[in-house]
Structure formats: C-alpha cells, structure tokens
Amino acid sequence: MSSPELVLDVLRAELRAAGITYKALAERIAMSESSVKRMFGQKDMSLSRLSQICTACGIALEDVLRRAADSRPAADTLTMPQETSLVAQPRLLLVAICCLGHWSLEQVVETYRISTPECIQYMAELDRLGLIELKPLNRYSLRVSNAFRWLPDGPVQQFFRQHVVADYFSGRFDGPGETLMCLPARLSLASAHELAHKLHQLAGDLARLHRNDRRLAPDERDGFTLLLGFRSWEFAAFTALRR
C-alpha cells in the first residue's frame, strides 16, 4: 500500500471515530456527497484538500500524517544489495546494529571512535539503504519491523560467521544472565518444526523485552546478544568415526 493510500485510510478512520459521515463531510466542505465518495474511492486527494477536510472536521493534519507513517508496512529483511553495502563498510554495519538497538547518535559517538559528522554520514547512508528514516536533529525511526532478521546465509550472516562467531563463543557464558547450551536430540520432522516455532517465539520475547526496557536509563541496561541456531547436524570429527 502506497503512502497516499495509507493517509486516506487513516483519515477515513478518523472521520469514522468522530462520527462524521460522507454526507456530513460534504456539507462541511461544500461538495456533493457523490464527489466525496468518489474522492475517497479513487484515493485521489490533494494536500490542500486533505488540509481543508482536517480543518473542517477538527482533525489535526499532523496526527493523520504521523499515524500514516507509523502504519506503513515495514520489511522483515533487507535485500541482498542492501546487506552487501553494509558489510562493505564495517563502521556502517556497526552504526546499523546500533540503530537496530535504538541507540541515539550521542550514544554511538560517546561509545565508539566515530565522530559526530561521520555518524551523521553513516545514518544518512542507512536512510538511503532503507534501514532507517533520518529525521530532524539527527533522530530516526526504523523502517524495518520488530521481526527483522538478517537474510539466511546472506552477506551479514556470512560476515558474522567469518568474523564474529569465534569471538562470541570465546566467552565463558557464566556472567549474570548469561547461559550456553548445546543439547543434542533425535526428533521427528514435526517435533523439529514445533521447536523451531518456539525459537521464533523466543526471538519475539527478546524484541518485546528490548522495547520495554528502552524506558530505563542507559546505565540500567547492558548489551546482550541471543545467537540462535537449530539444524540437523553432527560434528564432522564424530561423523568420521561412523561405521
């Protein structure tokens, strides 16, 4: 659905909530009821007409536009070219990950050796790539959904596999809130699908907790990373011992 369609859908919902029918709206803006119906049906409305309707009905134009922007469908993944652009610049990938974690520009600059102009440049690049929407005062909103994930075996996953996984597993996993489990099992395909579904639910729980804890002060939160994997696998050295 395009942005104009979203705006008109939000406007229609606002009119409905206010109890304003097409007939009543037509009287307020000096149009025929059939013309109003046709305008909404064809989803063809100028910005001046939109402003006129909002004013006539006591609806804030800014609220309509903001709700339309908030309801815009968000992607669950980036494209292959988008991910390729990220891994081509490790600092850009770093800023992207910070943005996915809802870091402010100030937090990125305070934490990493990236200057404010550099960070703004990277955020502008992320806006161009479609990961964020850069707003005034260097604020931003994500253009991806809460279910966002990197492409399976895509450029970012390959980068993580080559450069990140060994570093991640070098830890002891014995700190507060940390855990590491490697649990082998022999399952039917149906059971495997059931467990995979539960893992997706766990990822959703992580996203929910992450959103809720954004209300806390920065010093009340720490950076945790959940690395999930579930596959049909046997260690190659063990496979070599098979009869």
Steps between C-alpha positions, in 0.01 A plus 500: 500500500638839400534796735203696349277196552617470861427870562145466365440183700607680818284801411200274439557335838520841670174610337332177608626543857360854505163380367530707183331341197579573136178699485597711801850551362359608164295769671801629694723537195226605252519194277243246391488171690566309176815705437628428850436129456676504164797689647550238771420211269756608240751584777570828323533800728726804491684618809292819504178295496636277777579809707152643432329182618709482814427862586127462433478190720729609782760236419871580531669454163827422677336210686364354177839515330679358804257210536534424129879494534480277808268254325718466190585132446854429614727239348616197694828484306726711283585407144823334391642828357410685822680245718797499262530877544501459879778241519711699254546760778542347848437839666176536305400152619585601857279809480225289342511256791494792744194641325326161518571524874343850506823676597500876463768674295647634824529151648680369190749788501562469876561125477699456178778687321260650250465876475164673487536598130601141416205358690258737326648393166453133587144561614427682175633196315274272708209726406592458134522123546154493655593378849404823678320825428722788604311788659584855618758538778658170387221292648366202309238228487549144377361401163515131587257300711543362851540159335805620304763237425809479281470303175572128550858444386497857366792745507452599865465141624811404302685797653394392849603141430846607385573774752259486792405144597843400634519820704148443635568143613836587655314626807435290812122559502505508881415866558170632643217403267729302266460137395629261235333172407575242234229234519498208252176313434345264245168647387231446242455770237176608671679540834779696332243739349338540842830592663591739217166676557581536871838650411325762287277575799812540715639750251169688525531503880848648469369777272218573748735522799736716297216745420377507860846562648559800275319697771786433742810715537802390290697398810218261597540299179781291351561364152389138470501293181286192440655271239249235393572200284313174449591256224550138407870466577776275624852611583719410201758329721226275638361430153847379399474230767177354360509142375 
